[in-house]
Amino acid sequence: MKKLMPFRIFNKAKTALQVEDESWYKINAASDGESESKTIEIFIYGEIGTWGITASQFIQDLKAADDGASPVVVAFNTIGGDLFDGLAIHNALSRLGERCTARIDALAASAGSVAACGAHRIVMASNAMLMIHNPWTLAGGDAEDLRRVADVLDQTFEAIIAAYKAKAPDIDDAELRRMVNDETWLTAQESLALGLADEIGNGVKVQACLGQGAAMARYRQTPQALLDQLTASQAEPSVQDDPPAVDDPPASTEADSTALALMITQACATAGISNLVAPLIASTKLADETTVQAALTRAKSVRDLCVAARLPEMTAEFVHAGLDPGAVRARLFDKLVSAGKGFEIDNSLPPADDEIEPVQATIPTPTSTYAARRQATRQHHGKGA
């Protein structure tokens, strides 16, 4: 019996989305200072899935930070991503029970809205949005294969409906299905009325924190007002304040850290190393622009060395440790020697497996030519005899 090739189901726009803005995932466990109680705060800022925050990473980090008693606040600002990762995060939040609150800082779209609805309580910023729509995938095969894919999409559609109804059990089923089919963008007030939010909090500057703004235009029903805000944000010139006096230490603010995180994400997306955003943020601690720029330059060199050594999986570890190319080269050499791989690290392409061994040609001489002719003549006469 023919098997259908495995495929991924996305709950997001139908084209590959390049990360152009902030993609930042972290977990904080902060005590209140006066007692032993603490609040675990998780930021899901970026795509959900392979190219961003995977459910496996999220669940492992949550398990490491969670003490089983502290309140957990999950802040969302995401365009969505892999639906199954979104469902897994949804279920992880649901298992926390009443301790868990989802805070939608700007946008919980697509698989992000599915994940957020796993929380016991949802607080939306007054100008935040929740977006719901159908699952989507890529598939190939014959008619039987594609019918099976359609059946799976129908099943995942029902999983999406179940996730929303778990949060808002009183929502009208037919109306919910219509909104999902139509790709519906819900304001905080609309989400509250439907039961998909429990409270409206203070507003934030949406264009400063939405992230991945270029993706918004790829959805079918993105509100024009939201697109206008993003366009205005991208058009704003980057104005630097006058530098502080020599005797004045530079002030580090939360806004500075966000700007530096954004710088890292944009530079990594351009260089094709978006998987190194988190290690770079960790290694630089977002100290200042000079530190970040130097780390970005090192990261590109480290990536090239690891690829040349056929060990690309070690890049993130070296970048997180803040190692320079010299130290990386030494560690790669030790790794290869200990593994018994006796080849040198360089940037050249590896030889093809079926490459023909070169043959050294010899220059013919008159003596060798006449000898060959005499041998051929003797053989010819011998056959004729």
C-alpha angles and dihedrals in degrees: 000000000000116000124219112239113248116261139180124241117216128199094201145072118324098244134062108275119217113215106237103159140036120335108173129156123178143143124222125189106192126179120218091235097233099064140019093259119110140183121228108217120193124190117206100184109157142024121337113229140027098346095042135010112355122203090236092056092044095050094045092050092045091050091051093051101037118095094186095249112053122097114259121213118189115195115205130203106150141133090214129246137179109026096210091053088049091052091048091053089046090056093045091055092045091056089059089066120192093353091073126088125176115211115197104205097179116332138007102181132174111327087009090064090049091052094046093053089065090074120097090230131025122202115188126195110244092251097036123112139215118207126196128184147142126296118254136192146170119244141165136194142080128316093278091052093050092048088056091050090052089051091052091049090052089052093049089048088059090049089055091050090049091051093054094043090051086063097037108027093170095056114119108258097215092047092049091052090049092051092049092049092049097047100243126204111206126199121217091261093049092047090050092051092051094048094247090116131038103196141014115226135188118307125248134203097274098196091054096057110021094098129199090042095172089065094062094073091056095067115088100233105030107155111253091224089059092049090049091054091050092048091050090049093052091048094053110107118238102247119192119209120231109283115258120257116271092252093050116086113227113259116235113209136175089253090056091052092050091050092050092048088051090050091053093048095049094047092048092049091052092048094045094244101111089140088070097060095097095044090050093050090049096046097045096039082211088274099158143321095269092054092047094049092050091049092051091053091049092047092057091051092046091050091052092050093049092048091049089051090050089241103108091148089072094060097089092050093052093045092049089053091051094234120170121230093261093056091044092052090052093049092047090050091052090047093051094044093049089049091052095245105142102193131112123245111245139140098247123114115263115251118262116260092237097043111146115240109246117248121217108233121217126214112240120237129205091247093054091045094053091045091054092050093050090050091051091049093051091050091050094051091045091057091048094054 
